Amino acid sequence: MKGLQKIGRGNLSAMVYEQLRSALMSGYYAPGQRLTLVELANELGTSVTPVREAIFRLAADGALEMPKAQTIAVPILSESSVAELKMIRMHLEGEAAAAAALKATRKEVAAVRRINEAFFKALDQGDPHQASDYNREFHLAVVAIAEMPIVLTTVEMMWARMGAHIHRINLGRRRLKDYGPDHEHYGVIAGLETRDPDLARRSIQNDIKFGQFTFLDVDGATAINRIELTVSQKVKRVRTSR
């Protein structure tokens, strides 16, 4: 994942907002990480003003927090907040996946499959940052196929809030080698291919529901405090009970 890139002239505030939001969605910044206007402006190649405006928008979205006037930080989500955001995503992405299953063209299914292959390749090669980027791309591509722009905008906002934590899932998956053929992404693709809305909905919801989150200390160092069951074990249990 490239993180931030220099941007040119135009609506600088909007462009800075989009770049920072994209970086947050992909987990480029860790939960609890402190950011400064000057450092961000230097990295983006802009003045401080458009960065400040973008930061205010992202704080209003809940993707960043400003506990003090000059303090900017990536939120550390509580377990209850994670549960609520996951519930919202399960409902919205689930219904979008079901709609996508009835609309997806062969070209769109092939594109989603390529994204998924790139996701697992990045995990296998030990690049969790790139994996997080492709994972986000996979989920948003499915929602985009559904042609639900309001849902897509809302889901993107949820990802901006959760991106730092979702990235920690990919770190855990890399450690656990938990990205085999039972991964729910394959169920989503199968649902799109066979025009099976129930399979697509169930698979994307299982993927969101069973994702393992890591919890972090105040310095942003990762520490897996608990892993009850691996994702594959949980998915197997659900499939057996159907």
NORJOBEL-V121928 format. One record per helix or strand of 2 or more residues. SS is the DSSP state (H for helix, E for strand). FROM is the first residue (numbers start at 0). TO is the last residue. If there is no record, write none. Layout:
BEGIN
SS|FROM|TO, SS|FROM|TO
END
This chain:
BEGIN
H|11|24, E|33|34, H|36|43, H|47|60, E|71|72, H|78|100, H|105|123, H|127|144, H|148|175, H|183|192, H|196|208, E|214|215, E|221|222, H|230|240
END
